[in-house]
Amino acid sequence: MKTVHTDALIIGGGIAGLRTAIGIKRAGHDVIILSLVPPKRSHSAAAQGGMQASLGNSAKGQGDNEDIHFADTIRGSDWGADQQVARMFVDTAPKAVRELAAWGVPWNRVRKGDNKSIINGQEVVISERDEAHGLITARNFGGTQKWRTCYVADGTGHSMLYTMSNKAIAEKIPVHERMEAIALIHDGQRCYGAVVRSLVDGSLTAYIAKATCIATGGYGRLFRATTNAVINTGIGAAIALETGVAQLGNMEAIQFHPTGIIPAGILVTEGCRGDGGLLLDKDLHRFMPDYEPEKKELASRDVVSRHMEAHIAKGKGVQSRFGEHLWLDIRQLGAHHINTRLREIKEICQYFMGIDPVTDLIPVRPVQHYSMGGVRTDHRGESPTLKALFSAGEAACWDMHGFNRLGGNSVAETAVAGMIVGEFMAEFLSDDASHIGVSTALVRSFMEREQEKLDQLANSSGTENPFQLMKAMQECMTKNVGIFRNEERLKIAVAELLELSERAKNIRVYSGTAGANPELVAAYRVQKMLKLSLCAAYGALQREESRGAHYREDFPLRNDRDWLCRTLASWESDEQNLPTLRYEKLDVRRMEMPPGWRGYGSKERIDHPDTEARQLQVDSAAKQQTDRYQLQQSLMPFKHMLPEKLRGRNERLDEPLANTDKAGTASGRLNNRSHKEAL
Ligand SMILES: Cc1cc2nc3c(=O)[nH]c(=O)nc-3n(C[C@H](O)[C@H](O)[C@H](O)COP(=O)(O)OP(=O)(O)OC[C@H]3O[C@@H](n4cnc5c(N)ncnc54)[C@H](O)[C@@H]3O)c2cc1C
């Protein structure tokens, strides 16, 4: 039996996994990162538009702060988020963006004086302050009150991931790439690492760790039409589910992005609309103001996607040989802007469609994009039910996005969660209680079980083709668990997925080769992915309301009275064919921001009985307390939940630390100048 011992095992080499590992290593612990691909090819590289952090440097971001970012995030989540976690996030995001600047991310910067921009289809001049010159700038994104999305042209994720990966190399953190975790080792109480399969030679290794973190990204590949890379299969979430002890949160909360290109499904960033792009129908009519007079193209993604699909259903879609679509028009931004700030978009349009967005309209339609659900954790990133198992990034349900994530809040989450979860994992490892005495027999039993399953697949005389099963699953999810859901379609989805799961017990793998065998890989992955699909479809069927990206045509209202809760899915035994669902209530009486209207989308809802009383308390506190920090603290304390070194206040041009908080830490200061000065 091959074994590797380490203090911390990080499964996933995207931004979340890398940042988590850096924190652990810097605290003096051993850490190993596993990745399916070299880390720089992780899906984080695909992030285009930017990262939200309330720096308030640019003119259109002036006055921004954590309170406004928090309010936008909660509205975006349709009140499904954990408000304390959202507070931890918005407070740490400015520190994260500045840390990345110091590490080398070349953020776009404010240029003093008059700058031309397009807002609401009109050219406007925005005057930037002299004192902001050279500080990190931001662009507009959906569902936000301020321009808050920090960016590196439209290659933000690429810059962030490369910087983070280089930093991990500098910290001498070993990465074991082309390795896939296929099971977690545990005793029902505590996690001890993972059984890992080499994608090169097919051999199994037991990675034994005091603490394990799942940072494997999203599960977009449950769908056919998705912006996600082929490695986004959700296997990290699936192996947590298969422990029978760890739970997955809100798996039915799946985001569809308004602008995937047709037919490839590749994303064109929300930054296109943030920078002034418009959505047009077959008559070249700009239709979004008809539905959302206030936010127009920049309502949250769930709302824009629904309006687009409904508009197509009214006969307003453009017919094409690849099906119907709408147009994204960025021509008014001009060649210079497109060639410098949206250059990846230009290349995607050229390579995949043969069009030039400087002169041509871009054919778009909503496609699956982001997984709000994932491994349920507490605010420290640890599973509440399986000790020593942590999770961070898109793989986790931490849960700051609730039922809809705002654009720019995901790469921000990966960096922030990495900072926070890394600290808590290091603290856990420093604690004596983290020392483990795992028996060889337990490790061996997991290794033997996994080897047996692989051997069975490789030697099976079954009849089912794993690729066809995968395709059928993706088709079923795209057709029935999409933007508009209803009981009839969800029941069809569950029935079809159950049938596919039965068939997946009878897979035939033609090549028995152990290593580099895509057929075998598809065979074991599809079995796990079907479980995740069932969690999503069955969870969506049970949730009889509409919230964020989960829209039920037969229950169109958000129902806070009965459904202000998080879905928890577990899979407790191999005999089970459906997940067990439980629900975790969100307590309105402790919310800093009680449920209300989002400022876009439907105003109608069923209120929670505690909402009115809590709103009165919040309003009365706001009248009595004018200091925003003290008001926040009186309503919903959260600073004590952050690692100590991340508790300092953030400095802004309009909020210098000297006047507000003498205890402000260096990391929260205006050190976003450092990169400029380095230049
Ligand atoms: C096209 C596109 C554009 C986007 N643009 C933005 C944007 O502008 N702003 C924003 O905020 N968000 C954006 N997002 C979302 C954001 O990019 C992701 O949510 C985020 O980068 C996920 O990072 P992560 O570290 O959690 O996971 P990932 O970057 O997906 O990394 C997952 C890692 O896990 C590894 N892995 C997976 N399974 C296993 C396994 N079983 N064993 C071992 N290793 C495994 C992979 O190899 C990889 O290293 C975009 C997403 C897409 C698809």
The ligand as an ORCA input file, in Angstrom:
! r2SCAN-3c Opt
* xyz 0 1
  C     -15.743     31.401    -17.952
  C     -15.828     31.812    -16.511
  C     -15.601     33.122    -16.164
  C     -15.674     33.515    -14.835
  N     -15.445     34.822    -14.510
  C     -15.510     35.198    -13.218
  C     -15.270     36.551    -12.847
  O     -14.972     37.404    -13.680
  N     -15.353     36.874    -11.545
  C     -15.671     35.952    -10.581
  O     -15.738     36.311     -9.425
  N     -15.880     34.657    -10.909
  C     -15.809     34.260    -12.189
  N     -16.024     32.948    -12.509
  C     -16.162     31.959    -11.439
  C     -14.792     31.634    -10.846
  O     -13.836     31.615    -11.874
  C     -14.747     30.299    -10.130
  O     -15.847     30.181     -9.286
  C     -13.487     30.161     -9.297
  O     -12.357     30.499    -10.039
  C     -13.348     28.766     -8.715
  O     -12.087     28.644     -8.100
  P     -11.742     27.406     -7.167
  O     -10.363     27.619     -6.671
  O     -12.823     27.219     -6.168
  O     -11.796     26.148     -8.137
  P     -11.062     25.856     -9.535
  O     -10.301     26.995    -10.061
  O     -12.133     25.278    -10.404
  O     -10.027     24.750     -9.165
  C     -10.401     23.425     -8.847
  C      -9.149     22.607     -8.665
  O      -9.509     21.335     -8.160
  C      -8.797     20.315     -8.859
  N      -9.627     19.114     -8.732
  C     -10.916     18.952     -9.060
  N     -11.344     17.730     -8.702
  C     -10.295     17.099     -8.144
  C     -10.097     15.807     -7.567
  N     -11.087     14.921     -7.467
  N      -8.857     15.479     -7.101
  C      -7.829     16.364     -7.174
  N      -7.976     17.610     -7.694
  C      -9.189     17.963     -8.162
  C      -8.622     20.872    -10.252
  O      -7.535     20.276    -10.895
  C      -8.345     22.349     -9.926
  O      -6.982     22.519     -9.631
  C     -15.980     32.561    -13.846
  C     -16.217     31.239    -14.200
  C     -16.180     30.883    -15.520
  C     -16.540     29.490    -15.891
*
